[in-house]
Amino acid sequence: MEPAEYHLIQRYVGRWEALGWWRPLAGVLVGVLLMLVAQFVLLIGFLLFFVADGGDVQDRLDALSDTTHVTPALLAYLNLSLAAAIPA
């Protein structure tokens, strides 16, 4: 595809069919994969913090998935996971 001048950009919006049917599918798959990797890295970070802080690590990790009793750690995890999804 040739580079378009600024005033002609809208003529080329939505023309991904010419580039291949696989590009939107690959974009969605890569985005989901990046979000899963970001969740795993974030969980490892919380795990390291819980180990350094002391106490029962398994109980604190279980509290991250307990939505009936919301804790500050759960809210921090949810907010950081949403923030990590933005660039993904």
C-alpha positions in Angstrom: 0.0 0.0 0.0 1.3 3.4 -0.9 1.6 6.1 1.7 -1.4 8.4 1.6 -1.5 12.1 2.1 -3.3 13.4 5.2 -6.4 14.6 3.4 -6.8 11.1 1.7 -6.5 9.0 4.9 -10.3 8.4 5.2 -10.3 6.7 1.8 -8.2 3.9 3.1 -9.9 3.3 6.5 -11.3 -0.2 6.6 -9.4 -1.6 3.7 -7.7 -4.4 5.6 -9.3 -6.9 3.2 -6.6 -6.1 0.7 -3.9 -6.8 3.2 -5.1 -10.2 4.3 -7.9 -11.7 6.3 -5.5 -12.9 8.9 -4.3 -9.5 10.2 -7.4 -8.7 12.4 -7.4 -12.2 13.8 -3.6 -12.0 14.5 -4.1 -8.6 16.2 -6.7 -9.9 18.5 -4.7 -13.0 19.4 -1.6 -11.1 20.0 -3.5 -8.6 22.2 -5.0 -11.4 24.3 -1.7 -13.1 24.6 0.0 -9.8 25.8 -2.8 -9.3 28.3 -2.3 -12.8 29.7 1.5 -12.3 30.0 0.9 -9.0 31.7 -1.4 -10.7 34.2 1.2 -13.4 34.9 4.0 -10.8 35.4 1.7 -8.8 37.7 0.8 -11.9 39.8 4.5 -12.8 40.1 5.1 -9.2 41.4 2.4 -9.5 44.0 3.7 -13.0 45.0 7.2 -11.5 45.5 5.8 -8.7 47.6 3.8 -11.1 49.7 6.9 -13.3 50.3 8.9 -10.3 51.3 6.2 -8.9 53.6 5.8 -12.2 55.5 2.7 -14.1 56.6 0.8 -16.8 54.8 1.4 -16.3 51.1 -1.3 -18.8 50.0 -4.0 -17.0 52.0 -3.0 -13.6 50.6 -3.1 -15.0 47.0 -6.5 -16.6 47.6 -7.7 -13.1 48.8 -6.8 -11.7 45.4 -9.5 -13.9 43.8 -12.1 -13.5 46.5 -14.6 -10.9 45.2 -17.0 -11.2 48.2 -14.5 -9.6 50.6 -12.7 -6.8 48.7 -9.3 -5.9 50.1 -6.9 -3.1 49.1 -4.6 -5.7 47.6 -7.4 -6.9 45.4 -8.3 -3.4 44.2 -4.6 -2.7 43.5 -4.3 -5.9 41.5 -7.5 -5.1 39.5 -6.4 -1.5 38.8 -2.9 -2.5 37.8 -4.3 -5.3 35.5 -6.5 -2.7 33.8 -3.6 -0.4 33.4 -1.5 -3.2 31.9 -4.2 -3.9 29.4 -4.2 -0.4 27.9 -0.8 -0.7 26.1 -1.6 -4.3 25.2 
